[in-house]
Amino acid sequence: QVKLVESGGGLVQAGGSLQLSCAAPGSFSDIDVMAWHRQAPGNERELVATITSRGRTFAEDFVKGRFTISRDNAKNTVYLQMSNLKTEDTAVYYCYAITFGGRSYWGQGTQVTVSS
């Protein structure tokens, strides 16, 4: 069982920055891929960025150049650094993990609100 603990959401003005964290205490070494997804009101959940256990990253075009995903293995944590935030980035952001055994887990979500 993998427990994902998210933090770092909040309210920020457009153009500002936030950093989200997703910790997986005790099971980080079991995780192959970690990702951030988001879901805005009335929209489907969508992928934002991924990072593999080897550090290979991927980011969707709508966040490239603004968001950076990274991981700190010593802290069992994945981060999403978000810069130049736009009002359309307002959403609940979810951490997602896939283990080497093929099981997947979701975090509880953290709200990010960008005001104009």
C-alpha positions as CSV (number, residue, x, y, z in Angstrom):
1,Q,0.0,0.0,0.0
2,V,1.3,3.4,-1.0
3,K,0.1,6.5,0.8
4,L,0.6,9.8,-1.0
5,V,0.6,13.0,1.1
6,E,0.2,16.2,-0.8
7,S,0.9,19.8,0.3
8,G,1.6,23.2,-1.0
9,G,-1.6,24.3,-2.6
10,G,-3.2,27.7,-2.0
11,L,-4.2,31.0,-3.4
12,V,-1.8,33.0,-5.6
13,Q,-2.1,35.9,-8.0
14,A,-1.6,35.4,-11.7
15,G,2.1,35.5,-12.6
16,G,3.0,34.1,-9.2
17,S,4.5,30.8,-8.1
18,L,3.7,27.8,-6.0
19,Q,5.4,24.5,-5.2
20,L,3.4,21.4,-4.6
21,S,4.9,18.4,-2.7
22,C,3.9,14.8,-2.7
23,A,5.5,12.6,-0.1
24,A,5.4,8.8,-0.1
25,P,6.9,7.8,3.2
26,G,8.1,4.3,3.5
27,S,7.3,3.3,-0.1
28,F,9.1,5.6,-2.3
29,S,11.5,2.9,-3.5
30,D,8.5,0.9,-4.7
31,I,7.4,3.6,-7.1
32,D,8.3,3.5,-10.7
33,V,6.5,6.6,-12.0
34,M,5.0,9.6,-10.2
35,A,2.8,12.2,-11.8
36,W,0.7,15.2,-11.2
37,H,-2.7,15.5,-12.6
38,R,-5.3,18.3,-12.2
39,Q,-9.0,18.7,-12.4
40,A,-10.7,22.0,-12.9
41,P,-14.5,22.4,-12.1
42,G,-16.5,20.9,-14.9
43,N,-13.5,19.4,-16.6
44,E,-12.0,15.9,-16.7
45,R,-8.9,15.1,-14.8
46,E,-5.8,15.7,-17.0
47,L,-2.2,14.8,-16.8
48,V,0.2,17.7,-16.0
49,A,3.7,16.1,-15.7
50,T,5.4,12.8,-14.9
51,I,8.8,11.7,-13.6
52,T,10.2,8.2,-13.6
53,S,12.4,6.5,-10.9
54,R,15.4,7.3,-13.1
55,G,14.5,11.0,-13.2
56,R,13.1,11.1,-16.8
57,T,10.5,13.8,-17.0
58,F,7.5,14.7,-19.2
59,A,5.3,17.8,-19.1
60,E,2.2,18.6,-21.1
61,D,2.6,21.4,-23.6
62,F,0.3,23.7,-21.7
63,V,2.7,23.8,-18.7
64,K,6.1,23.5,-20.5
65,G,8.4,26.3,-19.6
66,R,6.3,27.2,-16.5
67,F,6.0,24.0,-14.4
68,T,8.9,21.7,-13.4
69,I,8.5,18.3,-11.9
70,S,11.4,16.9,-9.8
71,R,12.0,14.3,-7.1
72,D,14.1,14.1,-4.0
73,N,14.7,10.4,-3.2
74,A,16.3,11.2,0.2
75,K,13.1,12.9,1.2
76,N,10.7,10.4,-0.5
77,T,9.1,13.4,-2.2
78,V,8.1,14.6,-5.7
79,Y,7.7,18.3,-6.3
80,L,5.8,20.4,-8.9
81,Q,7.3,23.9,-9.1
82,M,4.7,26.1,-10.8
83,S,5.7,29.5,-12.1
84,N,4.0,32.2,-14.1
85,L,0.7,30.8,-13.0
86,K,-2.4,31.6,-15.0
87,T,-6.1,31.7,-14.0
88,E,-6.7,28.7,-16.1
89,D,-4.3,26.7,-13.9
90,T,-6.9,26.9,-11.1
91,A,-7.7,23.3,-10.3
92,V,-7.4,20.5,-7.7
93,Y,-3.9,19.0,-8.2
94,Y,-3.5,15.3,-7.6
95,C,-0.4,13.2,-7.0
96,Y,-0.4,9.8,-8.7
97,A,2.0,6.9,-8.4
98,I,2.5,3.7,-10.2
99,T,4.6,1.0,-8.5
100,F,7.0,-1.4,-10.1
101,G,4.4,-4.0,-9.5
102,G,1.9,-2.1,-11.6
103,R,-0.4,-0.8,-8.9
104,S,-1.6,2.8,-9.0
105,Y,-2.4,5.2,-6.2
106,W,-3.9,8.7,-6.0
107,G,-3.3,11.4,-3.4
108,Q,-6.2,13.3,-1.8
109,G,-5.7,16.4,-3.9
110,T,-4.7,19.9,-3.1
111,Q,-6.4,23.1,-4.3
112,V,-4.6,25.6,-6.4
113,T,-6.4,28.9,-7.0
114,V,-5.0,31.6,-9.3
115,S,-6.6,35.0,-9.1
116,S,-6.5,37.6,-11.8
